[in-house]
Amino acid sequence: MAPTDKTQTQKKSGRSAISDVITRDYTIHLHKYVHGATFKKKAPRAVKVIKEFAKKHMGTEDVRVDPLLNKEIWKQGVKGVPHRMRLRISRKRNDEEGAKHNLYSYVQAVNVPTTKGLQTQVVEEEQ
């Protein structure tokens, strides 16, 4: 008799992502992600890494980058990407007509004097 696979027979008991509208602050170590990249591709790779990071940590397919964050990455040129950045990632509802995904993530830069010792924090929304 063949062993039964329990993952196929049991239903996943996950929580609804719609109710999970949340904002968190993260510190990302960009230097290790762009290490070894060609000089002319460091800043574009940093943008891609930030999008992948947000997708992984927020669980959304649609990730939008703030123009000021893009400016912050490119501030020192294509090969002068900051070593660490503090990011504020917000998971929001997508209210557009005919939207493919119910939620999207919006990534912004947070100005901090130093990134040393900062942990992930849940940010309370000011409305």
TIVOTI-502671 format. One record per residue (C-alpha): residue in three letters; x, y, z. Coordinates in Angstrom, 2 decimals. Example, Ala and Ser with C-alpha at 12.3 -4.5 7.8 and 13.67 -1.06 7.14 Angstrom:
2
+------+---------+---------+---------+
: rest :    east :   north :      up :
+------+---------+---------+---------+
:  ALA :   12.30 :   -4.50 :    7.80 :
:  SER :   13.67 :   -1.06 :    7.14 :
+------+---------+---------+---------+
END
This chain:
127
+------+---------+---------+---------+
: rest :    east :   north :      up :
+------+---------+---------+---------+
:  MET :    0.00 :    0.00 :    0.00 :
:  ALA :    1.35 :    3.44 :   -0.94 :
:  PRO :    1.78 :    6.04 :    1.81 :
:  THR :   -0.80 :    8.80 :    1.75 :
:  ASP :    0.30 :   12.37 :    1.41 :
:  LYS :   -1.23 :   14.36 :    4.27 :
:  THR :   -0.67 :   17.71 :    2.60 :
:  GLN :   -3.10 :   16.88 :   -0.19 :
:  THR :   -5.85 :   15.59 :    2.07 :
:  GLN :   -5.76 :   18.37 :    4.69 :
:  LYS :   -6.92 :   21.87 :    3.94 :
:  LYS :   -4.64 :   24.79 :    4.61 :
:  SER :   -5.87 :   26.79 :    7.58 :
:  GLY :   -4.40 :   30.17 :    6.65 :
:  ARG :   -5.66 :   33.56 :    7.62 :
:  SER :   -7.22 :   36.00 :    5.21 :
:  ALA :   -4.74 :   38.36 :    3.61 :
:  ILE :   -7.44 :   40.98 :    3.07 :
:  SER :   -7.60 :   41.76 :    6.78 :
:  ASP :   -3.81 :   42.00 :    6.97 :
:  VAL :   -3.36 :   45.65 :    6.01 :
:  ILE :   -0.19 :   46.48 :    7.90 :
:  THR :    2.93 :   48.64 :    7.78 :
:  ARG :    6.39 :   47.54 :    8.94 :
:  ASP :    9.87 :   49.05 :    9.02 :
:  TYR :   12.72 :   46.82 :    7.84 :
:  THR :   16.46 :   47.25 :    7.54 :
:  ILE :   17.83 :   45.62 :    4.41 :
:  HIS :   21.50 :   44.91 :    3.86 :
:  LEU :   21.78 :   45.84 :    0.18 :
:  HIS :   25.56 :   45.50 :    0.08 :
:  LYS :   25.43 :   41.71 :    0.33 :
:  TYR :   22.80 :   41.45 :   -2.39 :
:  VAL :   24.61 :   43.59 :   -4.96 :
:  HIS :   28.06 :   42.19 :   -4.15 :
:  GLY :   29.58 :   40.78 :   -7.31 :
:  ALA :   27.24 :   42.64 :   -9.65 :
:  THR :   28.75 :   44.56 :  -12.54 :
:  PHE :   29.29 :   48.23 :  -11.68 :
:  LYS :   26.70 :   49.43 :  -14.17 :
:  LYS :   24.09 :   47.04 :  -12.78 :
:  LYS :   24.33 :   47.63 :   -9.02 :
:  ALA :   21.51 :   50.17 :   -8.66 :
:  PRO :   19.09 :   48.32 :  -10.98 :
:  ARG :   19.79 :   45.11 :   -9.08 :
:  ALA :   19.20 :   46.90 :   -5.76 :
:  VAL :   15.72 :   47.92 :   -6.97 :
:  LYS :   14.97 :   44.32 :   -8.00 :
:  VAL :   16.22 :   42.99 :   -4.66 :
:  ILE :   14.02 :   45.44 :   -2.74 :
:  LYS :   11.00 :   44.32 :   -4.77 :
:  GLU :   11.79 :   40.65 :   -4.09 :
:  PHE :   12.28 :   41.41 :   -0.39 :
:  ALA :    8.87 :   43.12 :   -0.17 :
:  LYS :    7.22 :   40.32 :   -2.11 :
:  LYS :    8.66 :   37.71 :    0.25 :
:  HIS :    7.98 :   39.51 :    3.52 :
:  MET :    4.54 :   40.91 :    2.69 :
:  GLY :    3.25 :   38.05 :    0.55 :
:  THR :    2.00 :   40.22 :   -2.30 :
:  GLU :    2.73 :   39.87 :   -5.99 :
:  ASP :    2.22 :   43.55 :   -6.77 :
:  VAL :    5.08 :   45.64 :   -5.33 :
:  ARG :    5.30 :   49.40 :   -5.96 :
:  VAL :    8.43 :   51.43 :   -5.24 :
:  ASP :    8.18 :   55.05 :   -4.10 :
:  PRO :    9.94 :   57.48 :   -6.48 :
:  LEU :   11.83 :   58.98 :   -3.52 :
:  LEU :   13.17 :   55.52 :   -2.63 :
:  ASN :   14.35 :   55.10 :   -6.21 :
:  LYS :   16.03 :   58.50 :   -5.99 :
:  GLU :   17.70 :   57.50 :   -2.70 :
:  ILE :   19.14 :   54.34 :   -4.29 :
:  TRP :   20.44 :   56.22 :   -7.31 :
:  LYS :   21.69 :   59.25 :   -5.32 :
:  GLN :   25.35 :   58.15 :   -5.43 :
:  GLY :   25.18 :   56.90 :   -9.00 :
:  VAL :   24.73 :   53.52 :  -10.60 :
:  LYS :   27.56 :   51.87 :   -8.66 :
:  GLY :   27.30 :   53.72 :   -5.32 :
:  VAL :   24.38 :   51.86 :   -3.77 :
:  PRO :   23.97 :   52.40 :    0.02 :
:  HIS :   25.19 :   49.49 :    2.16 :
:  ARG :   22.05 :   49.41 :    4.31 :
:  MET :   18.67 :   51.05 :    3.99 :
:  ARG :   15.69 :   51.43 :    6.28 :
:  LEU :   12.49 :   50.62 :    4.40 :
:  ARG :    8.84 :   51.13 :    5.31 :
:  ILE :    6.73 :   48.50 :    3.55 :
:  SER :    2.96 :   48.94 :    3.62 :
:  ARG :    0.53 :   46.26 :    2.55 :
:  LYS :   -2.57 :   47.98 :    1.18 :
:  ARG :   -5.85 :   47.04 :   -0.45 :
:  ASN :   -6.08 :   47.46 :   -4.20 :
:  ASP :   -9.28 :   49.39 :   -4.91 :
:  GLU :   -8.81 :   49.72 :   -8.67 :
:  GLU :  -11.42 :   48.34 :  -11.05 :
:  GLY :  -10.42 :   45.00 :  -12.54 :
:  ALA :   -7.32 :   44.67 :  -10.39 :
:  LYS :   -5.46 :   41.40 :  -10.80 :
:  HIS :   -4.43 :   41.23 :   -7.12 :
:  ASN :   -6.39 :   42.22 :   -4.02 :
:  LEU :   -3.37 :   43.62 :   -2.17 :
:  TYR :   -0.22 :   45.48 :   -3.10 :
:  SER :    2.92 :   46.51 :   -1.22 :
:  TYR :    4.21 :   50.07 :   -1.24 :
:  VAL :    7.90 :   50.50 :   -0.36 :
:  GLN :    9.27 :   53.80 :    0.97 :
:  ALA :   12.62 :   54.94 :    2.35 :
:  VAL :   12.81 :   55.99 :    6.00 :
:  ASN :   15.36 :   58.60 :    7.06 :
:  VAL :   17.30 :   57.42 :   10.12 :
:  PRO :   20.62 :   58.75 :   11.42 :
:  THR :   22.09 :   55.23 :   11.62 :
:  THR :   20.86 :   51.74 :   10.79 :
:  LYS :   22.86 :   50.07 :   13.56 :
:  GLY :   20.83 :   47.86 :   15.85 :
:  LEU :   17.44 :   48.56 :   14.31 :
:  GLN :   14.95 :   45.68 :   14.33 :
:  THR :   11.78 :   45.11 :   12.35 :
:  GLN :    8.96 :   47.19 :   13.78 :
:  VAL :    5.22 :   47.33 :   13.16 :
:  VAL :    4.24 :   50.93 :   12.44 :
:  GLU :    0.89 :   52.32 :   13.52 :
:  GLU :   -0.94 :   54.00 :   10.64 :
:  GLU :   -1.66 :   57.72 :   11.00 :
:  GLN :   -4.97 :   58.46 :    9.32 :
+------+---------+---------+---------+
END
